[in-house]
């Protein structure tokens, strides 16, 4: 396990994350990690450049990660994993592999985890897939979202929705201005009191569906304020620098806004965030911007240059000044 890049707040290692907990570095953070935030190789039925296992091999590998990760977590820490759908090889049907992997991970008796909540990250800019059935045969619709699973060692991990509020709708802003509405019993049988909605709390509680781009062009999406990082990403610093240096960016990057949401939701400044499948290190970059300590690992040396590019971003200095 070799350190390839580091800052005052974090370290990026080259190596196998399944062996990390047995190293001196792993032992140094045992029981100290507040959040494990990662997007591991998805359970695909064909090999990708960033590496992935298949079928039963993937299921066994993923399930056995659970006790390795929980060993690093604080008692009130969380694990957040982004996973895409899986499809049967050569067939227009979905595989159950991603669901079996999740269930195996959560129910691993050596880990004692529970599922806190499921999130959906909807991104209509994803390329049509699986291509054979969507764009060639025209018999399936585009797979346009990923699952994000939040797990923890306890029923009450550290979490605060007040830190990830989303902007009020126009109708709610108008209501707060007028300071009146029609109270009483609704068709749902909820009884709304005269003062239930008159307090301005700075925003509404976030939903567990993240609309990365608008579903409806005539309606502004109300992503949580934590998604203030650029989500179009086509013109951000990282991609511009990769283009300028003729570097092919990691093909399966986690959206920066998604990382920002969970880091702000589940940690405080100074807490430790860990990404065992870091790739180009979106997690470490966002953690650095938000004043969290971080450890990241990836098996591939080729992403080191991309990691360095992330930390050249002037945005890091801007966030540092705000702290």
Phi and psi restraints in degrees (value plus and minus 20) as a CYANA .aco file:
   2 UNK   PHI    -142.2  -102.2
   2 UNK   PSI     113.1   153.1
   3 UNK   PHI     -93.5   -53.5
   3 UNK   PSI     104.2   144.2
   4 UNK   PHI    -126.4   -86.4
   4 UNK   PSI     -41.3    -1.3
   5 UNK   PHI    -180.3  -140.3
   5 UNK   PSI     123.4   163.4
   6 UNK   PHI    -173.2  -133.2
   6 UNK   PSI     136.2   176.2
   7 UNK   PHI    -148.6  -108.6
   7 UNK   PSI    -193.9  -153.9
   8 UNK   PHI     -84.0   -44.0
   8 UNK   PSI     -49.3    -9.3
   9 UNK   PHI    -119.1   -79.1
   9 UNK   PSI     -40.3    -0.3
  10 UNK   PHI    -173.5  -133.5
  10 UNK   PSI     152.8   192.8
  11 UNK   PHI    -158.8  -118.8
  11 UNK   PSI     119.3   159.3
  12 UNK   PHI    -133.6   -93.6
  12 UNK   PSI     101.6   141.6
  13 UNK   PHI    -127.4   -87.4
  13 UNK   PSI     129.2   169.2
  14 UNK   PHI    -124.0   -84.0
  14 UNK   PSI      99.1   139.1
  15 UNK   PHI     145.7   185.7
  15 UNK   PSI    -194.1  -154.1
  16 UNK   PHI    -113.5   -73.5
  16 UNK   PSI      97.1   137.1
  17 UNK   PHI     -84.4   -44.4
  17 UNK   PSI     -44.3    -4.3
  18 UNK   PHI     -90.4   -50.4
  18 UNK   PSI     -37.6     2.4
  19 UNK   PHI    -121.3   -81.3
  19 UNK   PSI     -24.9    15.1
  20 UNK   PHI     -81.5   -41.5
  20 UNK   PSI     -61.0   -21.0
  21 UNK   PHI     -84.3   -44.3
  21 UNK   PSI     -38.6     1.4
  22 UNK   PHI    -111.8   -71.8
  22 UNK   PSI     -24.3    15.7
  23 UNK   PHI    -107.4   -67.4
  23 UNK   PSI     147.6   187.6
  24 UNK   PHI     -80.4   -40.4
  24 UNK   PSI     -59.3   -19.3
  25 UNK   PHI     -83.8   -43.8
  25 UNK   PSI     -63.4   -23.4
  26 UNK   PHI     -83.8   -43.8
  26 UNK   PSI     -62.8   -22.8
  27 UNK   PHI     -85.4   -45.4
  27 UNK   PSI     -49.1    -9.1
  28 UNK   PHI     -89.5   -49.5
  28 UNK   PSI     -41.2    -1.2
  29 UNK   PHI    -134.6   -94.6
  29 UNK   PSI      -9.0    31.0
  30 UNK   PHI     -79.2   -39.2
  30 UNK   PSI     107.3   147.3
  31 UNK   PHI      53.9    93.9
  31 UNK   PSI      -7.9    32.1
  32 UNK   PHI    -137.7   -97.7
  32 UNK   PSI     -26.0    14.0
  33 UNK   PHI    -103.5   -63.5
  33 UNK   PSI     105.5   145.5
  34 UNK   PHI    -103.5   -63.5
  34 UNK   PSI     -53.9   -13.9
  35 UNK   PHI    -165.8  -125.8
  35 UNK   PSI     107.1   147.1
  36 UNK   PHI    -121.1   -81.1
  36 UNK   PSI      93.9   133.9
  37 UNK   PHI    -143.6  -103.6
  37 UNK   PSI      98.2   138.2
  38 UNK   PHI    -177.0  -137.0
  38 UNK   PSI     138.6   178.6
  39 UNK   PHI    -144.5  -104.5
  39 UNK   PSI      70.3   110.3
  40 UNK   PHI     -91.8   -51.8
  40 UNK   PSI     149.2   189.2
  41 UNK   PHI     -72.3   -32.3
  41 UNK   PSI     110.4   150.4
  42 UNK   PHI     -92.7   -52.7
  42 UNK   PSI     135.3   175.3
  43 UNK   PHI     -96.7   -56.7
  43 UNK   PSI      65.1   105.1
  44 UNK   PHI    -120.6   -80.6
  44 UNK   PSI     146.7   186.7
  45 UNK   PHI    -127.0   -87.0
  45 UNK   PSI      -4.2    35.8
  46 UNK   PHI    -169.0  -129.0
  46 UNK   PSI     130.7   170.7
  47 UNK   PHI     -91.8   -51.8
  47 UNK   PSI     118.0   158.0
  48 UNK   PHI    -132.9   -92.9
  48 UNK   PSI     144.9   184.9
  49 UNK   PHI     -84.6   -44.6
  49 UNK   PSI     -48.2    -8.2
  50 UNK   PHI    -106.7   -66.7
  50 UNK   PSI     -19.0    21.0
  51 UNK   PHI      69.5   109.5
  51 UNK   PSI     108.6   148.6
  52 UNK   PHI    -180.3  -140.3
  52 UNK   PSI     130.3   170.3
  53 UNK   PHI    -114.6   -74.6
  53 UNK   PSI     152.1   192.1
  54 UNK   PHI    -149.7  -109.7
  54 UNK   PSI     132.7   172.7
  55 UNK   PHI      30.8    70.8
  55 UNK   PSI    -155.9  -115.9
  56 UNK   PHI     -80.3   -40.3
  56 UNK   PSI     -52.0   -12.0
  57 UNK   PHI     -82.5   -42.5
  57 UNK   PSI     -63.0   -23.0
  58 UNK   PHI     -84.6   -44.6
  58 UNK   PSI     -65.9   -25.9
  59 UNK   PHI     -78.1   -38.1
  59 UNK   PSI     -66.1   -26.1
  60 UNK   PHI     -84.2   -44.2
  60 UNK   PSI     -66.4   -26.4
  61 UNK   PHI     -79.6   -39.6
  61 UNK   PSI     -67.8   -27.8
  62 UNK   PHI     -87.1   -47.1
  62 UNK   PSI     -64.2   -24.2
  63 UNK   PHI     -80.0   -40.0
  63 UNK   PSI     -58.9   -18.9
  64 UNK   PHI     -96.9   -56.9
  64 UNK   PSI     -25.7    14.3
  65 UNK   PHI     -91.8   -51.8
  65 UNK   PSI     -47.8    -7.8
  66 UNK   PHI     -74.6   -34.6
  66 UNK   PSI     -75.1   -35.1
  67 UNK   PHI     -86.9   -46.9
  67 UNK   PSI     -48.3    -8.3
  68 UNK   PHI     -83.5   -43.5
  68 UNK   PSI     -63.2   -23.2
  69 UNK   PHI     -93.1   -53.1
  69 UNK   PSI     -64.2   -24.2
  70 UNK   PHI     -85.2   -45.2
  70 UNK   PSI     -46.2    -6.2
  71 UNK   PHI     -81.8   -41.8
  71 UNK   PSI     -50.1   -10.1
  72 UNK   PHI    -105.5   -65.5
  72 UNK   PSI     -40.9    -0.9
  73 UNK   PHI     -95.8   -55.8
  73 UNK   PSI     127.0   167.0
  74 UNK   PHI     -89.0   -49.0
  74 UNK   PSI     144.6   184.6
  75 UNK   PHI     -82.4   -42.4
  75 UNK   PSI     -50.9   -10.9
  76 UNK   PHI    -125.1   -85.1
  76 UNK   PSI       2.1    42.1
  77 UNK   PHI    -103.6   -63.6
  77 UNK   PSI     149.1   189.1
  78 UNK   PHI    -149.8  -109.8
  78 UNK   PSI     135.8   175.8
  79 UNK   PHI    -139.7   -99.7
  79 UNK   PSI     107.0   147.0
  80 UNK   PHI    -144.3  -104.3
  80 UNK   PSI     101.5   141.5
  81 UNK   PHI    -146.0  -106.0
  81 UNK   PSI     107.6   147.6
  82 UNK   PHI    -114.7   -74.7
  82 UNK   PSI     107.1   147.1
  83 UNK   PHI    -154.5  -114.5
  83 UNK   PSI     117.4   157.4
  84 UNK   PHI    -110.5   -70.5
  84 UNK   PSI     156.8   196.8
  85 UNK   PHI     -96.7   -56.7
  85 UNK   PSI     140.5   180.5
  86 UNK   PHI    -140.2  -100.2
  86 UNK   PSI     127.1   167.1
  87 UNK   PHI    -144.7  -104.7
  87 UNK   PSI     127.8   167.8
  88 UNK   PHI     -89.2   -49.2
  88 UNK   PSI     118.0   158.0
  89 UNK   PHI     -82.1   -42.1
  89 UNK   PSI     104.9   144.9
  90 UNK   PHI      52.4    92.4
  90 UNK   PSI     -10.3    29.7
  91 UNK   PHI    -151.2  -111.2
  91 UNK   PSI     126.3   166.3
  92 UNK   PHI    -106.3   -66.3
  92 UNK   PSI      25.8    65.8
  93 UNK   PHI    -152.1  -112.1
  93 UNK   PSI     128.4   168.4
  94 UNK   PHI     -97.5   -57.5
  94 UNK   PSI     123.8   163.8
  95 UNK   PHI    -104.3   -64.3
  95 UNK   PSI     135.2   175.2
  96 UNK   PHI    -112.7   -72.7
  96 UNK   PSI     -14.5    25.5
  97 UNK   PHI     -78.5   -38.5
  97 UNK   PSI     -62.7   -22.7
  98 UNK   PHI     -86.1   -46.1
  98 UNK   PSI     -53.6   -13.6
  99 UNK   PHI     -94.3   -54.3
  99 UNK   PSI     -60.3   -20.3
 100 UNK   PHI     -83.3   -43.3
 100 UNK   PSI     -57.8   -17.8
 101 UNK   PHI     -84.9   -44.9
 101 UNK   PSI     -64.0   -24.0
 102 UNK   PHI     -81.5   -41.5
 102 UNK   PSI     -68.7   -28.7
 103 UNK   PHI     -82.5   -42.5
 103 UNK   PSI     -62.7   -22.7
 104 UNK   PHI     -82.0   -42.0
 104 UNK   PSI     -59.1   -19.1
 105 UNK   PHI     -84.7   -44.7
 105 UNK   PSI     -70.5   -30.5
 106 UNK   PHI     -88.3   -48.3
 106 UNK   PSI     -55.9   -15.9
 107 UNK   PHI    -111.2   -71.2
 107 UNK   PSI     -15.8    24.2
 108 UNK   PHI     -79.8   -39.8
 108 UNK   PSI      95.4   135.4
 109 UNK   PHI     -84.7   -44.7
 109 UNK   PSI     -39.8     0.2
 110 UNK   PHI    -101.2   -61.2
 110 UNK   PSI     -26.1    13.9
 111 UNK   PHI    -130.5   -90.5
 111 UNK   PSI     -50.7   -10.7
 112 UNK   PHI      34.2    74.2
 112 UNK   PSI      35.8    75.8
 113 UNK   PHI    -120.1   -80.1
 113 UNK   PSI     144.0   184.0
 114 UNK   PHI    -157.7  -117.7
 114 UNK   PSI     132.3   172.3
 115 UNK   PHI    -106.7   -66.7
 115 UNK   PSI      96.7   136.7
 116 UNK   PHI    -101.5   -61.5
 116 UNK   PSI     -64.1   -24.1
 117 UNK   PHI    -189.8  -149.8
 117 UNK   PSI     132.7   172.7
 118 UNK   PHI    -124.4   -84.4
 118 UNK   PSI     121.0   161.0
 119 UNK   PHI    -142.4  -102.4
 119 UNK   PSI     134.1   174.1
 120 UNK   PHI    -139.4   -99.4
 120 UNK   PSI     108.4   148.4
 121 UNK   PHI    -128.9   -88.9
 121 UNK   PSI      83.3   123.3
 122 UNK   PHI    -114.3   -74.3
 122 UNK   PSI     104.9   144.9
 123 UNK   PHI    -157.5  -117.5
 123 UNK   PSI      77.9   117.9
 124 UNK   PHI     -87.2   -47.2
 124 UNK   PSI     -29.3    10.7
 125 UNK   PHI    -102.8   -62.8
 125 UNK   PSI     -26.1    13.9
 126 UNK   PHI     -80.9   -40.9
 126 UNK   PSI     121.6   161.6
 127 UNK   PHI     -83.2   -43.2
 127 UNK   PSI     125.1   165.1
 128 UNK   PHI     -78.2   -38.2
 128 UNK   PSI     104.8   144.8
 129 UNK   PHI    -170.0  -130.0
 129 UNK   PSI     134.1   174.1
 130 UNK   PHI     -88.3   -48.3
 130 UNK   PSI     107.8   147.8
 131 UNK   PHI     -75.1   -35.1
 131 UNK   PSI     -60.8   -20.8
 132 UNK   PHI     -77.1   -37.1
 132 UNK   PSI     -62.7   -22.7
 133 UNK   PHI    -111.5   -71.5
 133 UNK   PSI     -41.1    -1.1
 134 UNK   PHI    -112.2   -72.2
 134 UNK   PSI     -73.8   -33.8
 135 UNK   PHI    -118.2   -78.2
 135 UNK   PSI     -41.1    -1.1
 136 UNK   PHI    -114.8   -74.8
 136 UNK   PSI     -77.6   -37.6
 137 UNK   PHI    -110.0   -70.0
 137 UNK   PSI     -36.8     3.2
 138 UNK   PHI      38.5    78.5
 138 UNK   PSI      23.7    63.7
 139 UNK   PHI    -142.3  -102.3
 139 UNK   PSI     -18.2    21.8
 140 UNK   PHI    -158.0  -118.0
 140 UNK   PSI     135.6   175.6
 141 UNK   PHI    -109.1   -69.1
 141 UNK   PSI     143.8   183.8
 142 UNK   PHI     -86.1   -46.1
 142 UNK   PSI     111.5   151.5
 143 UNK   PHI     -99.8   -59.8
 143 UNK   PSI      78.7   118.7
 144 UNK   PHI    -131.9   -91.9
 144 UNK   PSI      -3.8    36.2
 145 UNK   PHI    -165.2  -125.2
 145 UNK   PSI     141.7   181.7
 146 UNK   PHI    -140.7  -100.7
 146 UNK   PSI     136.0   176.0
 147 UNK   PHI    -109.3   -69.3
 147 UNK   PSI     123.6   163.6
 148 UNK   PHI    -146.0  -106.0
 148 UNK   PSI     100.9   140.9
 149 UNK   PHI    -129.4   -89.4
 149 UNK   PSI     107.2   147.2
 150 UNK   PHI    -126.9   -86.9
 150 UNK   PSI     100.1   140.1
 151 UNK   PHI    -146.6  -106.6
 151 UNK   PSI     141.9   181.9
 152 UNK   PHI    -175.1  -135.1
 152 UNK   PSI     147.0   187.0
 153 UNK   PHI    -103.6   -63.6
 153 UNK   PSI     -36.7     3.3
 154 UNK   PHI    -152.6  -112.6
 154 UNK   PSI     148.3   188.3
 155 UNK   PHI     -91.5   -51.5
 155 UNK   PSI     -39.9     0.1
 156 UNK   PHI    -148.4  -108.4
 156 UNK   PSI      45.7    85.7
 157 UNK   PHI     -88.5   -48.5
 157 UNK   PSI     141.7   181.7
 158 UNK   PHI     -77.4   -37.4
 158 UNK   PSI     107.4   147.4
 159 UNK   PHI    -184.6  -144.6
 159 UNK   PSI     125.3   165.3
 160 UNK   PHI    -170.4  -130.4
 160 UNK   PSI      84.1   124.1
 161 UNK   PHI     -88.5   -48.5
 161 UNK   PSI     -39.1     0.9
 162 UNK   PHI     -84.9   -44.9
 162 UNK   PSI     -39.9     0.1
 163 UNK   PHI    -106.6   -66.6
 163 UNK   PSI     -27.9    12.1
 164 UNK   PHI    -153.6  -113.6
 164 UNK   PSI      21.3    61.3
 165 UNK   PHI     -86.0   -46.0
 165 UNK   PSI     135.4   175.4
 166 UNK   PHI    -129.8   -89.8
 166 UNK   PSI     135.8   175.8
 167 UNK   PHI     -78.4   -38.4
 167 UNK   PSI     124.6   164.6
 168 UNK   PHI     -84.4   -44.4
 168 UNK   PSI     130.0   170.0
 169 UNK   PHI     -89.8   -49.8
 169 UNK   PSI     143.8   183.8
 170 UNK   PHI     -80.0   -40.0
 170 UNK   PSI     -60.4   -20.4
 171 UNK   PHI     -84.7   -44.7
 171 UNK   PSI     -56.0   -16.0
 172 UNK   PHI     -91.0   -51.0
 172 UNK   PSI     -58.6   -18.6
 173 UNK   PHI     -80.9   -40.9
 173 UNK   PSI     -61.8   -21.8
 174 UNK   PHI     -83.9   -43.9
 174 UNK   PSI     -61.4   -21.4
 175 UNK   PHI     -81.4   -41.4
 175 UNK   PSI     -63.5   -23.5
 176 UNK   PHI     -84.8   -44.8
 176 UNK   PSI     -52.5   -12.5
 177 UNK   PHI     -88.9   -48.9
 177 UNK   PSI     -66.0   -26.0
 178 UNK   PHI     -94.4   -54.4
 178 UNK   PSI     -48.8    -8.8
 179 UNK   PHI      39.5    79.5
 179 UNK   PSI      13.6    53.6
 180 UNK   PHI    -178.0  -138.0
 180 UNK   PSI     132.7   172.7
 181 UNK   PHI    -181.0  -141.0
 181 UNK   PSI     158.6   198.6
 182 UNK   PHI    -111.1   -71.1
 182 UNK   PSI      84.3   124.3
 183 UNK   PHI     -98.0   -58.0
 183 UNK   PSI    -196.9  -156.9
 184 UNK   PHI      95.8   135.8
 184 UNK   PSI    -194.3  -154.3
 185 UNK   PHI     -99.0   -59.0
 185 UNK   PSI     114.7   154.7
 186 UNK   PHI    -117.9   -77.9
 186 UNK   PSI     144.4   184.4
 187 UNK   PHI     -75.0   -35.0
 187 UNK   PSI     -47.1    -7.1
 188 UNK   PHI     -94.0   -54.0
 188 UNK   PSI     -23.9    16.1
 189 UNK   PHI      59.3    99.3
 189 UNK   PSI     -17.7    22.3
 190 UNK   PHI     -93.0   -53.0
 190 UNK   PSI     116.9   156.9
 191 UNK   PHI    -122.6   -82.6
 191 UNK   PSI      88.9   128.9
 192 UNK   PHI    -110.7   -70.7
 192 UNK   PSI      99.3   139.3
 193 UNK   PHI     -96.6   -56.6
 193 UNK   PSI     143.5   183.5
 194 UNK   PHI     -83.3   -43.3
 194 UNK   PSI     -36.6     3.4
 195 UNK   PHI    -140.0  -100.0
 195 UNK   PSI     -10.4    29.6
 196 UNK   PHI     -77.5   -37.5
 196 UNK   PSI     -57.1   -17.1
 197 UNK   PHI    -137.0   -97.0
 197 UNK   PSI       4.5    44.5
 198 UNK   PHI    -119.6   -79.6
 198 UNK   PSI     -23.7    16.3
 199 UNK   PHI    -115.8   -75.8
 199 UNK   PSI     106.2   146.2
 200 UNK   PHI    -103.0   -63.0
 200 UNK   PSI      89.2   129.2
 201 UNK   PHI    -119.6   -79.6
 201 UNK   PSI      -9.8    30.2
 202 UNK   PHI      69.3   109.3
 202 UNK   PSI     -23.0    17.0
 203 UNK   PHI     135.6   175.6
 203 UNK   PSI     155.4   195.4
 204 UNK   PHI    -121.9   -81.9
 204 UNK   PSI     141.2   181.2
 205 UNK   PHI     -85.1   -45.1
 205 UNK   PSI     116.1   156.1
 206 UNK   PHI     -83.9   -43.9
 206 UNK   PSI     130.5   170.5
 207 UNK   PHI    -111.0   -71.0
 207 UNK   PSI     144.1   184.1
 208 UNK   PHI    -113.4   -73.4
 208 UNK   PSI      -3.5    36.5
 209 UNK   PHI    -133.9   -93.9
 209 UNK   PSI     100.1   140.1
 210 UNK   PHI    -121.5   -81.5
 210 UNK   PSI      94.9   134.9
 211 UNK   PHI    -114.7   -74.7
 211 UNK   PSI      66.7   106.7
 212 UNK   PHI     -79.3   -39.3
 212 UNK   PSI     -57.6   -17.6
 213 UNK   PHI    -148.8  -108.8
 213 UNK   PSI     136.2   176.2
 214 UNK   PHI     -79.2   -39.2
 214 UNK   PSI     114.7   154.7
 215 UNK   PHI     -96.2   -56.2
 215 UNK   PSI     -53.9   -13.9
 216 UNK   PHI    -141.5  -101.5
 216 UNK   PSI      97.5   137.5
 217 UNK   PHI     -83.8   -43.8
 217 UNK   PSI     -39.8     0.2
 218 UNK   PHI    -112.2   -72.2
 218 UNK   PSI     -16.7    23.3
 219 UNK   PHI    -152.5  -112.5
 219 UNK   PSI     109.9   149.9
 220 UNK   PHI     -93.0   -53.0
 220 UNK   PSI     108.8   148.8
 221 UNK   PHI     -89.1   -49.1
 221 UNK   PSI     126.1   166.1
 222 UNK   PHI    -132.0   -92.0
 222 UNK   PSI      52.9    92.9
 223 UNK   PHI     -88.5   -48.5
 223 UNK   PSI     130.5   170.5
 224 UNK   PHI     -74.7   -34.7
 224 UNK   PSI     130.3   170.3
 225 UNK   PHI     -78.1   -38.1
 225 UNK   PSI     -43.1    -3.1
 226 UNK   PHI     -84.0   -44.0
 226 UNK   PSI     -36.9     3.1
 227 UNK   PHI    -105.1   -65.1
 227 UNK   PSI       4.0    44.0
 228 UNK   PHI     -86.2   -46.2
 228 UNK   PSI     -37.2     2.8
 229 UNK   PHI     -83.6   -43.6
 229 UNK   PSI     130.1   170.1
 230 UNK   PHI     -79.1   -39.1
 230 UNK   PSI     113.8   153.8
 231 UNK   PHI    -133.4   -93.4
 231 UNK   PSI     -32.7     7.3
 232 UNK   PHI     -91.4   -51.4
 232 UNK   PSI     -59.6   -19.6
 233 UNK   PHI      43.8    83.8
 233 UNK   PSI     -29.4    10.6
 234 UNK   PHI     -89.0   -49.0
 234 UNK   PSI     -43.9    -3.9
 235 UNK   PHI    -140.9  -100.9
 235 UNK   PSI      -6.6    33.4
 236 UNK   PHI     -94.9   -54.9
 236 UNK   PSI     150.6   190.6
 237 UNK   PHI     -77.7   -37.7
 237 UNK   PSI     -65.7   -25.7
 238 UNK   PHI     -79.2   -39.2
 238 UNK   PSI     -70.6   -30.6
 239 UNK   PHI     -89.1   -49.1
 239 UNK   PSI     -56.4   -16.4
 240 UNK   PHI     -82.0   -42.0
 240 UNK   PSI     -65.5   -25.5
 241 UNK   PHI     -85.8   -45.8
 241 UNK   PSI     -58.2   -18.2
 242 UNK   PHI     -82.4   -42.4
 242 UNK   PSI     -62.3   -22.3
 243 UNK   PHI     -83.3   -43.3
 243 UNK   PSI     -64.2   -24.2
 244 UNK   PHI     -81.9   -41.9
 244 UNK   PSI     -52.0   -12.0
 245 UNK   PHI    -120.6   -80.6
 245 UNK   PSI     -12.2    27.8
 246 UNK   PHI      38.9    78.9
 246 UNK   PSI      23.2    63.2
 247 UNK   PHI    -128.2   -88.2
 247 UNK   PSI     111.9   151.9
 248 UNK   PHI    -100.9   -60.9
 248 UNK   PSI      94.0   134.0
 249 UNK   PHI     -83.0   -43.0
 249 UNK   PSI     134.6   174.6
 250 UNK   PHI     -72.2   -32.2
 250 UNK   PSI     111.2   151.2
 251 UNK   PHI     -97.3   -57.3
 251 UNK   PSI     -29.4    10.6
 252 UNK   PHI    -153.4  -113.4
 252 UNK   PSI      36.4    76.4
 253 UNK   PHI     -97.0   -57.0
 253 UNK   PSI     119.9   159.9
 254 UNK   PHI     -91.6   -51.6
 254 UNK   PSI     116.7   156.7
 255 UNK   PHI     -79.4   -39.4
 255 UNK   PSI     115.1   155.1
 256 UNK   PHI     -80.3   -40.3
 256 UNK   PSI     -57.7   -17.7
 257 UNK   PHI     -82.6   -42.6
 257 UNK   PSI     -55.5   -15.5
 258 UNK   PHI     -85.6   -45.6
 258 UNK   PSI     -65.7   -25.7
 259 UNK   PHI     -81.2   -41.2
 259 UNK   PSI     -62.5   -22.5
 260 UNK   PHI     -81.5   -41.5
 260 UNK   PSI     -61.9   -21.9
 261 UNK   PHI     -77.8   -37.8
 261 UNK   PSI     -72.4   -32.4
 262 UNK   PHI     -92.4   -52.4
 262 UNK   PSI     -52.9   -12.9
 263 UNK   PHI     -85.8   -45.8
 263 UNK   PSI     -62.1   -22.1
 264 UNK   PHI     -93.2   -53.2
 264 UNK   PSI     -56.3   -16.3
 265 UNK   PHI     -87.8   -47.8
 265 UNK   PSI     -60.4   -20.4
 266 UNK   PHI    -133.3   -93.3
 266 UNK   PSI     -19.5    20.5
 267 UNK   PHI    -159.2  -119.2
 267 UNK   PSI     148.7   188.7
 268 UNK   PHI    -139.3   -99.3
 268 UNK   PSI     139.8   179.8
 269 UNK   PHI     -71.2   -31.2
 269 UNK   PSI     116.7   156.7
 270 UNK   PHI      74.2   114.2
 270 UNK   PSI     -37.8     2.2
 271 UNK   PHI     -90.1   -50.1
 271 UNK   PSI     142.2   182.2
 272 UNK   PHI    -121.8   -81.8
 272 UNK   PSI     108.8   148.8
 273 UNK   PHI    -135.2   -95.2
 273 UNK   PSI     116.7   156.7
 274 UNK   PHI    -146.7  -106.7
 274 UNK   PSI     112.4   152.4
 275 UNK   PHI    -143.7  -103.7
 275 UNK   PSI      87.5   127.5
 276 UNK   PHI    -100.6   -60.6
 276 UNK   PSI     -29.5    10.5
 277 UNK   PHI    -152.9  -112.9
 277 UNK   PSI      49.0    89.0
 278 UNK   PHI     -98.3   -58.3
 278 UNK   PSI     -46.6    -6.6
 279 UNK   PHI      36.3    76.3
 279 UNK   PSI    -143.0  -103.0
 280 UNK   PHI    -103.1   -63.1
 280 UNK   PSI     -15.7    24.3
 281 UNK   PHI      54.2    94.2
 281 UNK   PSI      25.2    65.2
 282 UNK   PHI     -77.7   -37.7
 282 UNK   PSI     -64.7   -24.7
 283 UNK   PHI     -79.3   -39.3
 283 UNK   PSI     -68.6   -28.6
 284 UNK   PHI     -84.0   -44.0
 284 UNK   PSI     -60.4   -20.4
 285 UNK   PHI     -80.9   -40.9
 285 UNK   PSI     -68.6   -28.6
 286 UNK   PHI     -87.4   -47.4
 286 UNK   PSI     -59.8   -19.8
 287 UNK   PHI     -80.0   -40.0
 287 UNK   PSI     -62.2   -22.2
 288 UNK   PHI     -81.1   -41.1
 288 UNK   PSI     -66.1   -26.1
 289 UNK   PHI     -78.7   -38.7
 289 UNK   PSI     -55.3   -15.3
 290 UNK   PHI    -115.0   -75.0
 290 UNK   PSI     -12.3    27.7
 291 UNK   PHI      56.7    96.7
 291 UNK   PSI       6.5    46.5
 292 UNK   PHI    -123.7   -83.7
 292 UNK   PSI     129.3   169.3
 293 UNK   PHI     -94.3   -54.3
 293 UNK   PSI     133.6   173.6
 294 UNK   PHI    -170.0  -130.0
 294 UNK   PSI     129.7   169.7
 295 UNK   PHI    -147.7  -107.7
 295 UNK   PSI     115.2   155.2
 296 UNK   PHI    -155.8  -115.8
 296 UNK   PSI     128.9   168.9
 297 UNK   PHI    -158.4  -118.4
 297 UNK   PSI     123.0   163.0
 298 UNK   PHI    -170.3  -130.3
 298 UNK   PSI     130.7   170.7
 299 UNK   PHI     -99.2   -59.2
 299 UNK   PSI     -40.8    -0.8
 300 UNK   PHI    -117.9   -77.9
 300 UNK   PSI     103.9   143.9
 301 UNK   PHI     -84.3   -44.3
 301 UNK   PSI     -48.5    -8.5
 302 UNK   PHI     -85.1   -45.1
 302 UNK   PSI     -35.8     4.2
 303 UNK   PHI    -108.4   -68.4
 303 UNK   PSI     -25.7    14.3
 304 UNK   PHI     -78.5   -38.5
 304 UNK   PSI     -62.6   -22.6
 305 UNK   PHI     -83.2   -43.2
 305 UNK   PSI     -55.0   -15.0
 306 UNK   PHI     -88.7   -48.7
 306 UNK   PSI     -56.7   -16.7
 307 UNK   PHI     -81.3   -41.3
 307 UNK   PSI     -64.4   -24.4
 308 UNK   PHI     -81.7   -41.7
 308 UNK   PSI     -59.5   -19.5
 309 UNK   PHI     -80.3   -40.3
 309 UNK   PSI     -63.8   -23.8
 310 UNK   PHI     -75.1   -35.1
 310 UNK   PSI     -60.2   -20.2
 311 UNK   PHI    -108.1   -68.1
 311 UNK   PSI     -17.7    22.3
 312 UNK   PHI    -107.8   -67.8
 312 UNK   PSI     -29.4    10.6
 313 UNK   PHI     -81.4   -41.4
 313 UNK   PSI     104.6   144.6
 314 UNK   PHI     -78.9   -38.9
 314 UNK   PSI     -40.1    -0.1
 315 UNK   PHI     -80.6   -40.6
 315 UNK   PSI     -51.4   -11.4
 316 UNK   PHI     -81.8   -41.8
 316 UNK   PSI     -64.4   -24.4
 317 UNK   PHI     -83.9   -43.9
 317 UNK   PSI     -58.0   -18.0
 318 UNK   PHI     -82.6   -42.6
 318 UNK   PSI     -65.6   -25.6
 319 UNK   PHI     -84.6   -44.6
 319 UNK   PSI     -57.8   -17.8
 320 UNK   PHI     -80.2   -40.2
 320 UNK   PSI     -58.6   -18.6
 321 UNK   PHI     -86.9   -46.9
 321 UNK   PSI     -51.5   -11.5
 322 UNK   PHI     -93.8   -53.8
 322 UNK   PSI     -43.9    -3.9
